[in-house]
């Protein structure tokens, strides 16, 4: 893959920030959008803007075809068996909340167990806390190894015959750890539990085959994989979705409304109440086309190389602490770090003055921050448009940050 050709397809990267060429290293928060996606969304609004499923006029038909065509692209992208298993949502958060509020809240009882890990994003913690509170279920955590990885022996020790839900992120947004979700799913199923996968940080960067993983649910967001904001996906096995009640009600999701009761449409539409995120879904379809053209295997290989390069270069910065495994083969394309005696917000501020965008804070992972004994961290995250030169500029900025605060104090 030719990264320089790819970069030219992202208009936003061709600019200066604070008088310096932009170095965008915050793709774990949200990715930038290629011109193909931007033009696809623009074309929808210019040429076929209409509501879907409801009208018989030409624009309505075109919009419906494009919207449902995007669903088929998602199906192929994750290798779901049917488009009935692909539900459009606002993002990963909404998808995980749907599983918790619909499946778990109706199927769990006092004494049942929900198992997650310390590394989970708040979106994969708080919904389960709420389910536990409502049902009397017990929320348990798989412990982490010293480098932040998960041991399957610990999974086996934590998941029991009382476990009903196991929910784990495939890639940590802080540690960069790639979790063995296929093996965890096997352990969950052996104990009669379902497996939920948070794919927010994996779907943009590696091939996902839900049938091979044998996960029961998968959630991911479009805005982290070159698509617009406000669109995401919940995949669920058909037999589970069919027995779940929707959690939003109104137009679009009904079959028939009587005075005292109503019936629902078939999958997937019973979970898509109201006017759906039409432009977002069509944009997601265009993003999938773009990623498929480059190749997810190529993207993953490129990011592993960047991670290895970044780990090597950043480790040489005095006072640097890097979180997560130092073996690039065990992590995705991001590096979370702190510089001794410099607050991560100060690090991000100095880097921003150099035109370098990184993330600083708790990354919506406060339990993990507590485990790391850090109130906050800085994070540089890479994607298909980043280069080793970007990392060199980051390291130069980190050295400058260290020197600046050494002079100040």
NORLINNOR-V789885 format. One record per residue. N is the residue number from 1. RES is the residue in one small letter. D_LAST is the distance of its C-alpha to the last C-alpha in Angstrom with 2 decimals. Layout:
n:N res:RES d_last:D_LAST
n:N res:RES d_last:D_LAST
This chain:
n:1 res:x d_last:45.15
n:2 res:x d_last:43.91
n:3 res:x d_last:40.44
n:4 res:x d_last:40.54
n:5 res:x d_last:43.84
n:6 res:x d_last:42.46
n:7 res:x d_last:39.44
n:8 res:x d_last:41.88
n:9 res:x d_last:43.39
n:10 res:x d_last:40.24
n:11 res:x d_last:40.15
n:12 res:x d_last:36.76
n:13 res:x d_last:35.02
n:14 res:x d_last:36.30
n:15 res:x d_last:33.84
n:16 res:x d_last:30.53
n:17 res:x d_last:27.62
n:18 res:x d_last:25.20
n:19 res:x d_last:27.07
n:20 res:x d_last:26.70
n:21 res:x d_last:29.38
n:22 res:x d_last:29.08
n:23 res:x d_last:28.07
n:24 res:x d_last:29.23
n:25 res:x d_last:27.97
n:26 res:x d_last:28.87
n:27 res:x d_last:32.53
n:28 res:x d_last:32.41
n:29 res:x d_last:31.89
n:30 res:x d_last:34.56
n:31 res:x d_last:36.06
n:32 res:x d_last:37.01
n:33 res:x d_last:40.74
n:34 res:x d_last:43.08
n:35 res:x d_last:45.50
n:36 res:x d_last:48.41
n:37 res:x d_last:47.13
n:38 res:x d_last:46.32
n:39 res:x d_last:49.80
n:40 res:x d_last:51.50
n:41 res:x d_last:50.12
n:42 res:x d_last:50.99
n:43 res:x d_last:54.48
n:44 res:x d_last:55.03
n:45 res:x d_last:54.39
n:46 res:x d_last:56.35
n:47 res:x d_last:59.35
n:48 res:x d_last:59.91
n:49 res:x d_last:58.00
n:50 res:x d_last:60.08
n:51 res:x d_last:59.99
n:52 res:x d_last:60.92
n:53 res:x d_last:63.77
n:54 res:x d_last:65.52
n:55 res:x d_last:67.20
n:56 res:x d_last:70.01
n:57 res:x d_last:69.34
n:58 res:x d_last:68.04
n:59 res:x d_last:64.40
n:60 res:x d_last:64.20
n:61 res:x d_last:65.64
n:62 res:x d_last:63.25
n:63 res:x d_last:60.20
n:64 res:x d_last:61.47
n:65 res:x d_last:62.12
n:66 res:x d_last:58.61
n:67 res:x d_last:57.02
n:68 res:x d_last:59.12
n:69 res:x d_last:58.71
n:70 res:x d_last:54.97
n:71 res:x d_last:55.71
n:72 res:x d_last:57.76
n:73 res:x d_last:54.93
n:74 res:x d_last:52.65
n:75 res:x d_last:55.43
n:76 res:x d_last:55.67
n:77 res:x d_last:51.91
n:78 res:x d_last:51.63
n:79 res:x d_last:55.26
n:80 res:x d_last:56.44
n:81 res:x d_last:60.17
n:82 res:x d_last:60.83
n:83 res:x d_last:59.31
n:84 res:x d_last:60.28
n:85 res:x d_last:57.32
n:86 res:x d_last:54.83
n:87 res:x d_last:53.64
n:88 res:x d_last:51.46
n:89 res:x d_last:48.72
n:90 res:x d_last:45.70
n:91 res:x d_last:43.46
n:92 res:x d_last:42.44
n:93 res:x d_last:41.65
n:94 res:x d_last:45.12
n:95 res:x d_last:46.78
n:96 res:x d_last:45.27
n:97 res:x d_last:46.07
n:98 res:x d_last:49.62
n:99 res:x d_last:50.13
n:100 res:x d_last:48.77
n:101 res:x d_last:50.67
n:102 res:x d_last:53.89
n:103 res:x d_last:54.42
n:104 res:x d_last:52.47
n:105 res:x d_last:53.23
n:106 res:x d_last:56.94
n:107 res:x d_last:57.19
n:108 res:x d_last:55.04
n:109 res:x d_last:56.12
n:110 res:x d_last:54.92
n:111 res:x d_last:54.01
n:112 res:x d_last:53.37
n:113 res:x d_last:50.07
n:114 res:x d_last:47.46
n:115 res:x d_last:45.17
n:116 res:x d_last:41.85
n:117 res:x d_last:38.59
n:118 res:x d_last:35.05
n:119 res:x d_last:33.81
n:120 res:x d_last:35.90
n:121 res:x d_last:34.79
n:122 res:x d_last:35.42
n:123 res:x d_last:38.54
n:124 res:x d_last:39.97
n:125 res:x d_last:39.11
n:126 res:x d_last:39.92
n:127 res:x d_last:43.45
n:128 res:x d_last:44.36
n:129 res:x d_last:43.00
n:130 res:x d_last:45.32
n:131 res:x d_last:48.25
n:132 res:x d_last:47.75
n:133 res:x d_last:47.76
n:134 res:x d_last:50.91
n:135 res:x d_last:52.88
n:136 res:x d_last:51.81
n:137 res:x d_last:50.62
n:138 res:x d_last:47.92
n:139 res:x d_last:44.63
n:140 res:x d_last:43.56
n:141 res:x d_last:40.65
n:142 res:x d_last:40.93
n:143 res:x d_last:38.24
n:144 res:x d_last:35.89
n:145 res:x d_last:35.56
n:146 res:x d_last:32.33
n:147 res:x d_last:31.57
n:148 res:x d_last:32.51
n:149 res:x d_last:36.04
n:150 res:x d_last:39.25
n:151 res:x d_last:41.95
n:152 res:x d_last:45.50
n:153 res:x d_last:46.46
n:154 res:x d_last:44.08
n:155 res:x d_last:45.62
n:156 res:x d_last:49.06
n:157 res:x d_last:48.04
n:158 res:x d_last:46.62
n:159 res:x d_last:49.32
n:160 res:x d_last:52.58
n:161 res:x d_last:56.02
n:162 res:x d_last:54.71
n:163 res:x d_last:52.10
n:164 res:x d_last:53.13
n:165 res:x d_last:50.07
n:166 res:x d_last:47.42
n:167 res:x d_last:44.76
n:168 res:x d_last:42.10
n:169 res:x d_last:39.92
n:170 res:x d_last:40.95
n:171 res:x d_last:37.46
n:172 res:x d_last:34.23
n:173 res:x d_last:32.03
n:174 res:x d_last:28.95
n:175 res:x d_last:29.95
n:176 res:x d_last:32.28
n:177 res:x d_last:34.86
n:178 res:x d_last:38.48
n:179 res:x d_last:40.54
n:180 res:x d_last:44.16
n:181 res:x d_last:45.68
n:182 res:x d_last:49.15
n:183 res:x d_last:49.31
n:184 res:x d_last:47.86
n:185 res:x d_last:50.54
n:186 res:x d_last:53.21
n:187 res:x d_last:52.06
n:188 res:x d_last:51.95
n:189 res:x d_last:55.46
n:190 res:x d_last:56.83
n:191 res:x d_last:55.90
n:192 res:x d_last:57.32
n:193 res:x d_last:54.05
n:194 res:x d_last:53.07
n:195 res:x d_last:50.09
n:196 res:x d_last:47.72
n:197 res:x d_last:45.29
n:198 res:x d_last:42.27
n:199 res:x d_last:42.36
n:200 res:x d_last:39.74
n:201 res:x d_last:37.57
n:202 res:x d_last:40.56
n:203 res:x d_last:43.21
n:204 res:x d_last:41.33
n:205 res:x d_last:40.63
n:206 res:x d_last:43.58
n:207 res:x d_last:47.28
n:208 res:x d_last:48.28
n:209 res:x d_last:51.82
n:210 res:x d_last:52.40
n:211 res:x d_last:55.75
n:212 res:x d_last:54.32
n:213 res:x d_last:51.46
n:214 res:x d_last:54.08
n:215 res:x d_last:51.61
n:216 res:x d_last:53.27
n:217 res:x d_last:50.74
n:218 res:x d_last:48.04
n:219 res:x d_last:45.66
n:220 res:x d_last:43.64
n:221 res:x d_last:42.37
n:222 res:x d_last:43.34
n:223 res:x d_last:40.16
n:224 res:x d_last:38.31
n:225 res:x d_last:41.15
n:226 res:x d_last:41.59
n:227 res:x d_last:43.75
n:228 res:x d_last:43.30
n:229 res:x d_last:41.45
n:230 res:x d_last:43.63
n:231 res:x d_last:45.85
n:232 res:x d_last:45.87
n:233 res:x d_last:48.38
n:234 res:x d_last:49.74
n:235 res:x d_last:51.99
n:236 res:x d_last:54.27
n:237 res:x d_last:57.33
n:238 res:x d_last:60.34
n:239 res:x d_last:62.02
n:240 res:x d_last:58.95
n:241 res:x d_last:58.42
n:242 res:x d_last:62.12
n:243 res:x d_last:61.96
n:244 res:x d_last:58.87
n:245 res:x d_last:59.10
n:246 res:x d_last:57.16
n:247 res:x d_last:54.47
n:248 res:x d_last:54.84
n:249 res:x d_last:58.25
n:250 res:x d_last:59.92
n:251 res:x d_last:61.29
n:252 res:x d_last:61.38
n:253 res:x d_last:61.16
n:254 res:x d_last:64.58
n:255 res:x d_last:67.99
n:256 res:x d_last:70.02
n:257 res:x d_last:69.34
n:258 res:x d_last:72.04
n:259 res:x d_last:72.10
n:260 res:x d_last:70.86
n:261 res:x d_last:69.24
n:262 res:x d_last:67.91
n:263 res:x d_last:67.71
n:264 res:x d_last:64.98
n:265 res:x d_last:65.01
n:266 res:x d_last:64.75
n:267 res:x d_last:61.53
n:268 res:x d_last:59.09
n:269 res:x d_last:59.82
n:270 res:x d_last:60.09
n:271 res:x d_last:56.29
n:272 res:x d_last:55.72
n:273 res:x d_last:56.66
n:274 res:x d_last:56.72
n:275 res:x d_last:56.13
n:276 res:x d_last:54.00
n:277 res:x d_last:51.00
n:278 res:x d_last:53.38
n:279 res:x d_last:51.25
n:280 res:x d_last:48.43
n:281 res:x d_last:50.87
n:282 res:x d_last:52.39
n:283 res:x d_last:48.95
n:284 res:x d_last:48.19
n:285 res:x d_last:51.44
n:286 res:x d_last:50.39
n:287 res:x d_last:47.02
n:288 res:x d_last:48.95
n:289 res:x d_last:51.21
n:290 res:x d_last:48.23
n:291 res:x d_last:46.60
n:292 res:x d_last:50.00
n:293 res:x d_last:50.65
n:294 res:x d_last:47.51
n:295 res:x d_last:48.10
n:296 res:x d_last:45.98
n:297 res:x d_last:46.30
n:298 res:x d_last:44.87
n:299 res:x d_last:41.96
n:300 res:x d_last:41.19
n:301 res:x d_last:41.44
n:302 res:x d_last:39.16
n:303 res:x d_last:36.45
n:304 res:x d_last:36.73
n:305 res:x d_last:36.18
n:306 res:x d_last:33.09
n:307 res:x d_last:31.72
n:308 res:x d_last:32.41
n:309 res:x d_last:30.79
n:310 res:x d_last:27.65
n:311 res:x d_last:27.39
n:312 res:x d_last:27.77
n:313 res:x d_last:25.26
n:314 res:x d_last:22.55
n:315 res:x d_last:22.89
n:316 res:x d_last:21.80
n:317 res:x d_last:18.28
n:318 res:x d_last:15.86
n:319 res:x d_last:14.81
n:320 res:x d_last:17.52
n:321 res:x d_last:19.78
n:322 res:x d_last:23.04
n:323 res:x d_last:25.40
n:324 res:x d_last:29.16
n:325 res:x d_last:31.39
n:326 res:x d_last:30.25
n:327 res:x d_last:33.86
n:328 res:x d_last:34.24
n:329 res:x d_last:37.89
n:330 res:x d_last:36.99
n:331 res:x d_last:34.89
n:332 res:x d_last:35.22
n:333 res:x d_last:33.19
n:334 res:x d_last:29.84
n:335 res:x d_last:26.63
n:336 res:x d_last:24.36
n:337 res:x d_last:20.94
n:338 res:x d_last:17.39
n:339 res:x d_last:14.26
n:340 res:x d_last:12.48
n:341 res:x d_last:9.59
n:342 res:x d_last:10.33
n:343 res:x d_last:13.10
n:344 res:x d_last:16.20
n:345 res:x d_last:16.76
n:346 res:x d_last:13.57
n:347 res:x d_last:14.85
n:348 res:x d_last:18.22
n:349 res:x d_last:17.17
n:350 res:x d_last:15.58
n:351 res:x d_last:18.65
n:352 res:x d_last:20.94
n:353 res:x d_last:19.87
n:354 res:x d_last:21.17
n:355 res:x d_last:24.35
n:356 res:x d_last:23.73
n:357 res:x d_last:24.87
n:358 res:x d_last:23.79
n:359 res:x d_last:24.13
n:360 res:x d_last:21.55
n:361 res:x d_last:22.59
n:362 res:x d_last:25.11
n:363 res:x d_last:27.71
n:364 res:x d_last:30.49
n:365 res:x d_last:30.33
n:366 res:x d_last:28.94
n:367 res:x d_last:31.14
n:368 res:x d_last:29.78
n:369 res:x d_last:26.14
n:370 res:x d_last:27.17
n:371 res:x d_last:28.85
n:372 res:x d_last:25.76
n:373 res:x d_last:23.68
n:374 res:x d_last:21.36
n:375 res:x d_last:21.18
n:376 res:x d_last:20.80
n:377 res:x d_last:20.58
n:378 res:x d_last:20.63
n:379 res:x d_last:23.97
n:380 res:x d_last:25.47
n:381 res:x d_last:29.26
n:382 res:x d_last:31.88
n:383 res:x d_last:35.42
n:384 res:x d_last:38.37
n:385 res:x d_last:36.95
n:386 res:x d_last:33.73
n:387 res:x d_last:33.54
n:388 res:x d_last:31.68
n:389 res:x d_last:30.39
n:390 res:x d_last:28.66
n:391 res:x d_last:26.91
n:392 res:x d_last:25.97
n:393 res:x d_last:24.36
n:394 res:x d_last:22.52
n:395 res:x d_last:21.18
n:396 res:x d_last:20.19
n:397 res:x d_last:18.33
n:398 res:x d_last:16.57
n:399 res:x d_last:15.55
n:400 res:x d_last:14.30
n:401 res:x d_last:12.34
n:402 res:x d_last:10.75
n:403 res:x d_last:10.06
n:404 res:x d_last:8.78
n:405 res:x d_last:6.05
n:406 res:x d_last:5.40
n:407 res:x d_last:5.59
n:408 res:x d_last:3.78
n:409 res:x d_last:0.00
